[in-house]
Amino acid sequence: MRLLVLLLFLVGCTAAPPAPAPTVDVVTLNLWNDQADWPARLGVIADTLGALRPDVIVLQEVLQDSAKGLANQAETLGDRLGYAVVFASVDGPDRAKRYGNAILSRHPVLDTNWVRLRPLTDYRVAAHARLDIGGRPLDVVATHLHHTMEGGAIRAEQVADLLALLDQTAGARWVVAGDFNAPAHAPELSPLADRAADAFGTLHPGAAVSTLVEALGHTPRRIDHVLAGPGLTPEAARLVLAEPVGGVQPSDHRGVSVRLRWP
């Protein structure tokens, strides 16, 4: 009896194992504006992302063109998924045609911001949203950098603009995601890459994968990235929306899905 009481006492005093640190799931996808069969592609993208239920979705090449009856693609997708939408474009809200980047969140949006990327005569922007992820603030930046192979100097300027935005909005863990039009190890990305972890590359070093769809005429390259700032640890990463579904290619880019763990 005395032994039983002692065992019960010891069991009662045993500390419960600590709960695992929370995670945040992020997907980035170049939407390919309204190319090919957008209604069919929308269905595939919405079904796939609806099944994944990431915390955050970052989109590039988002188009709205009321002249041809095209609603804002990010808002259409956000409505289907039940996500809040933050859209940024150099085209003002009164314009019939708007083109830019978007952040979709299934968590509350605390603040938003956006900046125009150099050269200022171009249409490139970075969208920023501070999100409340289970009581923890997270800054998400969506971007789409200059596209030419020889445009490293332009991308370097745009990376400097991204770093200035991160400094301006400092105060939370951060993620920069999007179509960088360059590999994560490209020299022009190094000022940002030195402060962040390339989630896919960290977990799959040397993997010969392409985020561009070769069947649509692209040279294979991994140019779409999720870069996790200090304190966020990549835990999982894979390509999504990578293959045709029912004969429908979701985009000319493959999506990147990552899971990041908080400290």
C-alpha positions as a LaTeX table, in Angstrom:
\begin{tabular}{lrrr}
\hline
Residue & $x$ (\AA) & $y$ (\AA) & $z$ (\AA) \\
\hline
Met1 & 0.00 & 0.00 & 0.00 \\
Arg2 & 2.79 & 2.36 & 0.94 \\
Leu3 & 4.53 & 1.55 & $-2.36$ \\
Leu4 & 1.34 & 2.25 & $-4.32$ \\
Val5 & 0.94 & 5.65 & $-2.65$ \\
Leu6 & 4.56 & 6.48 & $-3.45$ \\
Leu7 & 4.12 & 5.52 & $-7.10$ \\
Leu8 & 0.98 & 7.62 & $-7.39$ \\
Phe9 & 2.81 & 10.56 & $-5.84$ \\
Leu10 & 5.69 & 10.23 & $-8.29$ \\
Val11 & 3.33 & 10.00 & $-11.26$ \\
Gly12 & 1.52 & 13.10 & $-10.10$ \\
Cys13 & 4.78 & 15.01 & $-9.78$ \\
Thr14 & 6.10 & 14.05 & $-13.21$ \\
Ala15 & 6.14 & 17.14 & $-15.40$ \\
Ala16 & 4.24 & 16.94 & $-18.66$ \\
Pro17 & 6.51 & 17.11 & $-21.72$ \\
Pro18 & 6.74 & 20.61 & $-23.18$ \\
Ala19 & 4.39 & 21.36 & $-26.03$ \\
Pro20 & 6.10 & 21.53 & $-29.42$ \\
Ala21 & 6.82 & 25.00 & $-30.72$ \\
Pro22 & 4.14 & 26.26 & $-33.09$ \\
Thr23 & 4.64 & 26.25 & $-36.83$ \\
Val24 & 3.54 & 28.43 & $-39.73$ \\
Asp25 & 2.90 & 27.10 & $-43.25$ \\
Val26 & 3.64 & 29.37 & $-46.23$ \\
Val27 & 3.00 & 28.79 & $-49.94$ \\
Thr28 & 4.29 & 31.02 & $-52.71$ \\
Leu29 & 3.02 & 30.83 & $-56.30$ \\
Asn30 & 3.48 & 32.92 & $-59.41$ \\
Leu31 & $-0.11$ & 33.00 & $-60.65$ \\
Trp32 & 0.77 & 33.54 & $-64.36$ \\
Asn33 & $-1.89$ & 36.28 & $-64.50$ \\
Asp34 & $-4.80$ & 35.16 & $-66.71$ \\
Gln35 & $-2.78$ & 33.17 & $-69.22$ \\
Ala36 & $-4.16$ & 29.92 & $-70.67$ \\
Asp37 & $-7.53$ & 28.84 & $-69.22$ \\
Trp38 & $-7.75$ & 30.91 & $-66.04$ \\
Pro39 & $-11.14$ & 29.60 & $-64.84$ \\
Ala40 & $-9.87$ & 26.01 & $-65.10$ \\
Arg41 & $-6.54$ & 26.91 & $-63.48$ \\
Leu42 & $-8.36$ & 28.74 & $-60.69$ \\
Gly43 & $-10.30$ & 25.59 & $-59.86$ \\
Val44 & $-7.13$ & 23.49 & $-59.63$ \\
Ile45 & $-5.28$ & 26.11 & $-57.58$ \\
Ala46 & $-8.19$ & 26.66 & $-55.20$ \\
Asp47 & $-8.74$ & 22.93 & $-54.68$ \\
Thr48 & $-5.06$ & 22.30 & $-53.98$ \\
Leu49 & $-4.59$ & 25.24 & $-51.64$ \\
Gly50 & $-7.89$ & 24.49 & $-49.94$ \\
Ala51 & $-6.62$ & 21.00 & $-49.14$ \\
Leu52 & $-3.27$ & 22.31 & $-47.91$ \\
Arg53 & $-4.78$ & 25.11 & $-45.78$ \\
Pro54 & $-1.51$ & 27.03 & $-45.39$ \\
Asp55 & $-1.41$ & 29.91 & $-42.94$ \\
Val56 & $-0.16$ & 32.29 & $-45.62$ \\
Ile57 & $-0.28$ & 32.32 & $-49.42$ \\
Val58 & 1.98 & 34.68 & $-51.37$ \\
Leu59 & 1.04 & 35.39 & $-55.00$ \\
Gln60 & 2.77 & 37.14 & $-57.87$ \\
Glu61 & 1.50 & 38.21 & $-61.30$ \\
Val62 & $-1.94$ & 38.94 & $-59.89$ \\
Leu63 & $-4.16$ & 40.65 & $-62.45$ \\
Gln64 & $-7.40$ & 42.58 & $-62.33$ \\
Asp65 & $-8.88$ & 43.83 & $-65.59$ \\
Ser66 & $-12.44$ & 45.06 & $-65.40$ \\
Ala67 & $-12.40$ & 45.96 & $-69.10$ \\
Lys68 & $-12.54$ & 42.25 & $-69.90$ \\
Gly69 & $-14.53$ & 41.21 & $-66.85$ \\
Leu70 & $-11.61$ & 39.80 & $-64.88$ \\
Ala71 & $-12.03$ & 40.33 & $-61.15$ \\
Asn72 & $-8.92$ & 40.66 & $-58.99$ \\
Gln73 & $-7.47$ & 37.16 & $-59.07$ \\
Ala74 & $-6.19$ & 37.26 & $-55.49$ \\
Glu75 & $-9.56$ & 38.41 & $-54.19$ \\
Thr76 & $-11.33$ & 35.70 & $-56.18$ \\
Leu77 & $-9.03$ & 33.05 & $-54.73$ \\
Gly78 & $-9.27$ & 34.55 & $-51.24$ \\
Asp79 & $-13.06$ & 34.50 & $-51.40$ \\
Arg80 & $-13.05$ & 30.83 & $-52.36$ \\
Leu81 & $-10.67$ & 29.91 & $-49.55$ \\
Gly82 & $-12.00$ & 32.26 & $-46.88$ \\
Tyr83 & $-8.69$ & 34.13 & $-46.56$ \\
Ala84 & $-8.05$ & 37.82 & $-45.97$ \\
Val85 & $-6.39$ & 39.46 & $-48.99$ \\
Val86 & $-3.71$ & 42.15 & $-49.11$ \\
Phe87 & $-3.02$ & 43.33 & $-52.68$ \\
Ala88 & $-0.34$ & 45.79 & $-53.79$ \\
Ser89 & 0.07 & 47.38 & $-57.21$ \\
Val90 & 1.54 & 50.50 & $-58.76$ \\
Asp91 & $-1.84$ & 50.82 & $-60.50$ \\
Gly92 & $-4.22$ & 52.89 & $-58.40$ \\
Pro93 & $-7.54$ & 51.49 & $-57.16$ \\
Asp94 & $-9.40$ & 53.61 & $-59.73$ \\
Arg95 & $-7.66$ & 51.89 & $-62.64$ \\
Ala96 & $-9.51$ & 49.27 & $-64.68$ \\
Lys97 & $-6.35$ & 47.19 & $-65.01$ \\
Arg98 & $-4.18$ & 46.46 & $-61.97$ \\
Tyr99 & $-1.21$ & 44.13 & $-61.73$ \\
Gly100 & 0.82 & 43.22 & $-58.67$ \\
Asn101 & 1.47 & 40.91 & $-55.74$ \\
Ala102 & $-0.76$ & 39.66 & $-52.96$ \\
Ile103 & $-0.69$ & 38.09 & $-49.52$ \\
Leu104 & $-3.56$ & 35.83 & $-48.46$ \\
Ser105 & $-3.94$ & 35.00 & $-44.78$ \\
Arg106 & $-6.27$ & 32.80 & $-42.78$ \\
His107 & $-5.21$ & 34.77 & $-39.68$ \\
Pro108 & $-6.01$ & 38.36 & $-38.68$ \\
Val109 & $-4.14$ & 41.10 & $-40.54$ \\
Leu110 & $-2.72$ & 43.66 & $-38.11$ \\
Asp111 & $-1.10$ & 46.09 & $-40.54$ \\
Thr112 & $-0.26$ & 46.49 & $-44.23$ \\
Asn113 & 2.23 & 48.42 & $-46.30$ \\
Trp114 & 3.78 & 48.34 & $-49.74$ \\
Val115 & 6.71 & 49.88 & $-51.57$ \\
Arg116 & 7.58 & 50.42 & $-55.17$ \\
Leu117 & 10.81 & 48.72 & $-56.21$ \\
Arg118 & 13.43 & 50.39 & $-58.37$ \\
Pro119 & 13.54 & 51.33 & $-61.15$ \\
Leu120 & 10.54 & 53.47 & $-60.33$ \\
Thr121 & 9.48 & 53.47 & $-63.98$ \\
Asp122 & 8.77 & 49.73 & $-63.68$ \\
Tyr123 & 5.76 & 48.00 & $-62.13$ \\
Arg124 & 7.57 & 45.96 & $-59.46$ \\
Val125 & 6.31 & 46.20 & $-55.89$ \\
Ala126 & 6.71 & 44.51 & $-52.52$ \\
Ala127 & 3.60 & 43.95 & $-50.43$ \\
His128 & 3.87 & 43.76 & $-46.64$ \\
Ala129 & 1.42 & 42.44 & $-44.08$ \\
Arg130 & 1.83 & 41.96 & $-40.35$ \\
Leu131 & $-0.24$ & 38.96 & $-39.34$ \\
Asp132 & $-1.41$ & 37.65 & $-35.99$ \\
Ile133 & $-0.45$ & 33.96 & $-36.06$ \\
Gly134 & $-1.94$ & 32.55 & $-32.89$ \\
Gly135 & $-0.96$ & 35.60 & $-30.89$ \\
Arg136 & 2.49 & 35.95 & $-32.47$ \\
Pro137 & 3.17 & 38.75 & $-34.96$ \\
Leu138 & 4.64 & 37.72 & $-38.30$ \\
Asp139 & 5.75 & 40.09 & $-41.05$ \\
Val140 & 5.22 & 38.68 & $-44.54$ \\
Val141 & 6.66 & 40.37 & $-47.63$ \\
Ala142 & 5.56 & 39.33 & $-51.13$ \\
Thr143 & 7.81 & 40.28 & $-54.00$ \\
His144 & 8.55 & 39.72 & $-57.69$ \\
Leu145 & 11.97 & 40.85 & $-58.88$ \\
His146 & 13.28 & 41.89 & $-62.30$ \\
His147 & 13.10 & 39.05 & $-64.80$ \\
Thr148 & 16.05 & 39.18 & $-67.23$ \\
Met149 & 19.02 & 36.87 & $-66.75$ \\
Glu150 & 21.41 & 39.80 & $-67.17$ \\
Gly151 & 19.46 & 42.02 & $-64.77$ \\
Gly152 & 21.40 & 41.21 & $-61.60$ \\
Ala153 & 22.24 & 44.85 & $-60.94$ \\
Ile154 & 18.56 & 45.78 & $-61.06$ \\
Arg155 & 17.66 & 42.92 & $-58.74$ \\
Ala156 & 20.39 & 44.10 & $-56.36$ \\
Glu157 & 18.68 & 47.49 & $-56.14$ \\
Gln158 & 15.36 & 45.78 & $-55.52$ \\
Val159 & 16.86 & 43.64 & $-52.76$ \\
Ala160 & 18.11 & 46.84 & $-51.13$ \\
Asp161 & 14.53 & 48.14 & $-51.28$ \\
Leu162 & 13.30 & 44.93 & $-49.62$ \\
Leu163 & 15.84 & 45.29 & $-46.83$ \\
Ala164 & 14.78 & 48.89 & $-46.29$ \\
Leu165 & 11.17 & 47.72 & $-46.00$ \\
Leu166 & 12.16 & 45.07 & $-43.46$ \\
Asp167 & 14.02 & 47.68 & $-41.43$ \\
Gln168 & 11.06 & 50.05 & $-41.65$ \\
Thr169 & 8.63 & 47.40 & $-40.39$ \\
Ala170 & 10.97 & 45.77 & $-37.84$ \\
Gly171 & 9.51 & 44.30 & $-34.68$ \\
Ala172 & 8.43 & 40.79 & $-35.60$ \\
Arg173 & 9.72 & 37.57 & $-37.13$ \\
Trp174 & 9.64 & 37.86 & $-40.89$ \\
Val175 & 9.34 & 35.94 & $-44.15$ \\
Val176 & 10.08 & 37.21 & $-47.66$ \\
Ala177 & 8.58 & 35.07 & $-50.41$ \\
Gly178 & 7.98 & 35.27 & $-54.11$ \\
Asp179 & 9.46 & 35.03 & $-57.57$ \\
Phe180 & 13.02 & 36.34 & $-57.33$ \\
Asn181 & 13.90 & 35.49 & $-60.93$ \\
Ala182 & 17.26 & 34.26 & $-59.62$ \\
Pro183 & 18.55 & 31.31 & $-57.62$ \\
Ala184 & 18.79 & 31.84 & $-53.88$ \\
His185 & 22.60 & 31.79 & $-54.10$ \\
Ala186 & 22.76 & 34.52 & $-56.78$ \\
Pro187 & 25.18 & 37.32 & $-55.79$ \\
Glu188 & 22.51 & 40.00 & $-56.06$ \\
Leu189 & 20.36 & 38.22 & $-53.47$ \\
Ser190 & 23.17 & 37.75 & $-50.95$ \\
Pro191 & 22.42 & 40.84 & $-48.79$ \\
Leu192 & 18.98 & 39.34 & $-48.11$ \\
Ala193 & 20.03 & 35.68 & $-48.15$ \\
Asp194 & 22.72 & 36.45 & $-45.56$ \\
Arg195 & 19.94 & 37.46 & $-43.15$ \\
Ala196 & 17.53 & 34.65 & $-43.96$ \\
Ala197 & 17.28 & 30.92 & $-44.62$ \\
Asp198 & 16.25 & 29.65 & $-48.03$ \\
Ala199 & 13.71 & 27.16 & $-46.70$ \\
Phe200 & 13.75 & 24.74 & $-49.64$ \\
Gly201 & 17.51 & 24.92 & $-50.15$ \\
Thr202 & 18.20 & 24.42 & $-46.45$ \\
Leu203 & 16.23 & 21.18 & $-46.39$ \\
His204 & 17.13 & 19.94 & $-49.88$ \\
Pro205 & 20.70 & 21.11 & $-50.52$ \\
Gly206 & 21.79 & 20.50 & $-54.07$ \\
Ala207 & 18.38 & 19.24 & $-55.19$ \\
Ala208 & 18.01 & 19.48 & $-58.96$ \\
Val209 & 14.50 & 20.88 & $-59.08$ \\
Ser210 & 12.93 & 23.69 & $-61.06$ \\
Thr211 & 10.12 & 25.99 & $-60.06$ \\
Leu212 & 9.67 & 26.83 & $-63.73$ \\
Val213 & 7.58 & 24.47 & $-65.86$ \\
Glu214 & 9.84 & 23.20 & $-68.60$ \\
Ala215 & 6.92 & 21.97 & $-70.73$ \\
Leu216 & 5.90 & 25.60 & $-71.20$ \\
Gly217 & 9.27 & 26.55 & $-72.66$ \\
His218 & 11.15 & 27.61 & $-69.53$ \\
Thr219 & 14.78 & 26.81 & $-68.79$ \\
Pro220 & 14.84 & 24.75 & $-65.57$ \\
Arg221 & 15.71 & 26.96 & $-62.59$ \\
Arg222 & 14.65 & 27.26 & $-58.97$ \\
Ile223 & 13.81 & 30.95 & $-58.72$ \\
Asp224 & 10.77 & 30.97 & $-56.42$ \\
His225 & 11.75 & 31.11 & $-52.76$ \\
Val226 & 10.52 & 31.39 & $-49.21$ \\
Leu227 & 13.22 & 33.13 & $-47.17$ \\
Ala228 & 12.78 & 32.80 & $-43.42$ \\
Gly229 & 14.20 & 35.50 & $-41.18$ \\
Pro230 & 16.09 & 34.93 & $-37.92$ \\
Gly231 & 14.32 & 32.71 & $-35.40$ \\
Leu232 & 12.20 & 30.79 & $-37.91$ \\
Thr233 & 13.53 & 27.30 & $-38.64$ \\
Pro234 & 12.62 & 25.49 & $-41.88$ \\
Glu235 & 11.05 & 22.15 & $-40.99$ \\
Ala236 & 9.53 & 20.99 & $-44.28$ \\
Ala237 & 9.59 & 22.15 & $-47.89$ \\
Arg238 & 8.22 & 20.77 & $-51.14$ \\
Leu239 & 6.92 & 21.79 & $-54.53$ \\
Val240 & 3.16 & 22.00 & $-54.97$ \\
Leu241 & 0.89 & 22.65 & $-57.94$ \\
Ala242 & 3.72 & 21.07 & $-59.85$ \\
Glu243 & 1.91 & 18.84 & $-62.35$ \\
Pro244 & $-1.20$ & 19.08 & $-64.54$ \\
Val245 & $-4.49$ & 18.04 & $-62.98$ \\
Gly246 & $-7.06$ & 16.73 & $-65.44$ \\
Gly247 & $-4.97$ & 18.18 & $-68.25$ \\
Val248 & $-4.82$ & 21.62 & $-66.60$ \\
Gln249 & $-1.39$ & 23.05 & $-65.78$ \\
Pro250 & $-1.94$ & 25.27 & $-62.71$ \\
Ser251 & 0.68 & 27.86 & $-63.70$ \\
Asp252 & 3.93 & 28.25 & $-65.59$ \\
His253 & 5.63 & 28.20 & $-62.16$ \\
Arg254 & 5.47 & 25.47 & $-59.55$ \\
Gly255 & 4.47 & 26.55 & $-56.09$ \\
Val256 & 6.72 & 26.21 & $-53.06$ \\
Ser257 & 5.21 & 25.08 & $-49.76$ \\
Val258 & 7.23 & 25.34 & $-46.54$ \\
Arg259 & 6.67 & 24.80 & $-42.85$ \\
Leu260 & 8.58 & 27.05 & $-40.46$ \\
Arg261 & 8.93 & 26.49 & $-36.73$ \\
Trp262 & 8.87 & 29.31 & $-34.24$ \\
Pro263 & 11.56 & 29.41 & $-31.54$ \\
\hline
\end{tabular}
